[in-house]
């Protein structure tokens, strides 16, 4: 019987575990199109572009690295009722596991419609959908098997043979979400949303297996609230359930205004989030010229902290919102 090395076991384990968990971000609040399709086009401006990078567990030789870019905008504004939003967006995701042994590429097109419930545009309800194409590849050239082990290292030739028919997988996927947003006076904003990803549970398996991606259900909430002339509290939380695994993260950050008179004011952000049973997540950010740069570093507090040296993962986000001079604003979730 052929026996594989621990690396193959780890890689296939990652492939199996992927049925229970998607790639995730500590800065979920800075990745709107992976959080809820109903957020498509829901921002204070005309065009939004976002990028996210995460390196998880760097102490284990970059076990997971995830990168996304997205762009979305409102369309047909002249044909819609005042304050209503019809959004269209695109998302591209690349995720590598096991130092590149397993690679996942994903492209999604999302659309959403947000209906205003009052004349001021303060209360809104939206629904969104996202269709995507996923491609996963296993690279056996980066695997080592037990029958390759010699007194000089893994220098032998393995008898394990992988068919090209099982090294590349592709699938179509469907995601959807609902979102309520509100404001009491136009100076603050809050939201509550629910989304489901992998509604159709597409097949995702190597070597002819029968694994399917488990549906991921997400509930998220948050908002921003001025607390003084120069300070604003931004807070958010998320609960996710997928394939028997759960994740709960809550936290917030204070934004201190540097210049209050500008059309695109500059702010410095400082705060922290907490992922229950896993990590403390300090956050710093800088906002200027419609651009917001954020950085977090997971401090691992789980049972893996000894092996990970408490290094849970580094993450960077960048969001740019184009807001022309004189643009008529309405309260929106801020990402």
N, C-alpha and C positions, 0 to 999 in steps of 0.2 A: 504494500500500500504506500502511495506517495505521501510524503509529509512535507509541509511547507514551513518556512522559517517564521519567526515571530512577526516579521514585517508583513508577510502575506496575511497572517492571521489578523494583524492590526488593520490592514487595508480593507480586507473583506468585512471585518467587524465594523469599520467606519461605513462601508457600503450598506451593511445591514442596519446600523444605527441611524443612517440617513432616512430610513423609513419612519423614524420617530422624531427627528429634528431637522429643521431647515437651518441653513446658515443664519446667524442672528447678530444683531448689533447692540452694543451697550447704549450707543446713541441712537436708539430707535426713533427718537423724536426728530432726528436729523436725516431720516431716510423715509420720506412720506410714501413712496410708491411700493415699498416692501412692507409698510405698516398697514395700509388700507387703501384699496383702489378708489374709494370715495373721496380721498384727498386730492385726486387728480384735478388740477386747475384751481384748487382752494387755497389761495394765498393772496396777499395784498400787493398786487402788481400785475404785469402783463405777461412776463415769461419767467420761469424758474428753472435753474439748472442745479443739480446736486451731485456730489461725489462722496463716496465713503470707502475707507480702507481699514481693514482689521487684520491684525496678526495675533492669533490666539495661541496661548501656551508656547511662547518662544523658547522656553527652557527645554522643550521636547523637539527641537530642530524644526520649528515652523510647521507644526502638525496641521494647522488650519490657517489659510490666508484667504481673505474674501475682499473683493473689490466690486463696487457698483458705480455706475453713472446713470443719471436720469435727467429728463427734461420734460416739462409740461407747461401748458398754457391754456387760457380760455379762448374759445372760438365762437364765431357767429354772435358777437356781443350786440351788434345792432339789430338783431332779429329776435332777441330774447326780452322778456319782461325785465324791468329795472331790478338790479341786484342779483338776478338769477345768473348761474354760471354753467356753461357747458364746457367741460375740460377734456383735453386730449393729451396723452403723454406716452413716453417710451422709456423703458428700463432695460439696462444691460447689466448682467451679473456674471462674475467669474469667481469660482471657488475652487481652491486646491487643498487636498487632504493628503497626509502622509508624505509631505515634501514633494508633491507633484505626482505621486502614484495614481491618485484619483483626481480627475479634473471635471468640473461641472461648468458648462456655459449655458446662459439663459437669457432670452430676449422676450420682453413682454410689451404689449400695446394695451394701454388702459384708457378708459373713458368714464366720465362721471357727469351727472347732472345734479346741481344744487338748486333747490327751490326755496325762495324767500317766503317766510311765513308772516312777516309784518312789513309795514310800509317803510321803515327805516333800514331794513336789511340786517337787523340785529339778531333775529332768530332765523335759522336756516336748517334745512334737512336735505341730505344728499344721498345718492345711491351711485355706486360705481362698479364697473366690471373690468376684468383684465384677462386677456388671452395671451398665452405665452408658448414658446417653443423651447424645450430643454434638450441639451445634449451632454452626455456623460461619457468619459473615456477612462479606461484603465490602461496604464503603461507598464507592461510586465518587464520591460528592460530595467526598471528601477526596483525590481523585486529580487530577493535572494532566497533560495530554497535549501533545505537541509542536505540534499544530496550534492550540493555544490561545496559543502564545507570540507576543507582539507587542513592539514597541519599548517598551511600557509595562509589560511583565511578562506573566503568564499571564492575560490579560484577554479572550481570544477565546473562541469557542464551539467545542467539539470535535464531530467527526462520529462519534466512537466511541459506540456505543449498547450498553448492558448490559441484558439481559433480566432481569426480576425472577425468572424461573425459575432463574437461575443465581447469584443473589446470596445465597441462603440454602441451607445444606446441613444435613442431620441424619442421624444414624446411631446404631446400637446397637453396643455394644462389650462385650467379655468379657475379664476379667483373672483371674489365679489365682496362688497362691503357696504355698510350703512354708516352715516355720520350725522350727528346733531351738533350744531355750533350756536353759541349764544353770547350776548353781551348785555350788561345792565345799563350802560350809559355811553357806549362807543369808545371808552378809554381802556376797557378790559375785554378779555375774550376767554371763553372756555368751551370745551368740546367733550363729547362722549361718542365713541365709535366701536363698531364690532365688524370683524371681517372673517372670511373663511378662505383659505388657500388650498389648492389641490382638491377642489370639489369633486372632480371626476376620478380621483385616485389613480393616476396613470401608473402603468407598469414600469418598474425600474429594477432590473435584475441582470446579473451577469451569469454566464454558463447555463442559461435556460431555466433559471429559477422562477419563482412565482411571487416575488416581492412587489408590493405596491406602495407608493408614497402615501403616508397617512395624511388625512385632512388636518390642517392646522387652523384652530379657532383662536382668534385674538380679540381681546377687549382692551381698549386704551382710552385714557382720559387725561385731560390736562388743561392748562390755561396760563394766561399772564395777567398780573394784577399790580397796578402801581401802588407802592407803599409810601412814597415820598416824592418830592420834586425831581430827584435824580435816580431813585432806586425803583426797580420793577422786579417782582418775583415771578419767575417762570417755573412751573411745576408740571410734572407728568408722571404717569404710571402705566404699566402694561401687565396683563396677565395672558399667558399663552398656554394652550393645551394641544399636544400632538402625540399620537401613538402611545399614550400612557405617561408621557413626560410633561411636566408643567414648569413654567417659569413665571416668577412675579418680580417686577422691578418697579421701585418708586423713588422719587427724589425731586430735586429742584435746584435752581441757581438764581442768584441775584444778578441783575444787569445794572451796572452803574453808567449813567450817561456822561459822555465826555463833552459832547456839544449838542445842545438841545434845540438849536435854531435851524439846523440843516434839514433839507427835505429827506435826506437819508442819514439820520443821526448815528454817531459812533457810540458804541457801548463796549464795556468790558464785563465779561461773565465769569462768575466763580460759584461753584456749587458741588454737589455730589449726589449720586444715585446709589441705591443699594439693591442688589439682586439677592433675594432671600436664599440662604443656605449656600451661597456661592462666592460673592465678591462685593467689596466696597469699591465704588467707581468715582473717584475725584474727577471733576470737569473744569476746564478753563476754556474761555472763548473770547474772540475779538470780532467785533462787527464794525464795518466801515464801508461807505460807498455802495450800499446794497449787498455787500458780501459778508458772510459770517463763517469764521473758521473756528472749529471746536476740536478739542483734544481730550481724551480720557485714557486712563490706565487702570485696568482691573487689578485690584489687590485681592488675590485669592485667599479665601478663608474657609474653603471646603476641606474635605479629607485629602484632597490632592495637593494641599499647600506645601507639604514637605517635598514632594517630587517636583512640583512646579516652582519651588523657591518663592512662593506667593506671587509669581508673575503670571497673572491670568491672561493679560492681553493688552496690546496697545491699539488705539483706534483714533483715526482722524476723519473729520467731516468738513466739507466745504459746500456752502449753498450760496448761490447768487440769485437775487430777485431784481429784475428790471422794473423800475417804477418811474415812468416819465414825470417830468415837472408838471404839477397841476393835476395829477391823477387823483380821481375821487376815490377815497379809501372807504372800506367798510371793515369792521372787526373780523379777523381771520385767525385761525391757529397759526402760531409762528414757529417755523422749523429752521 
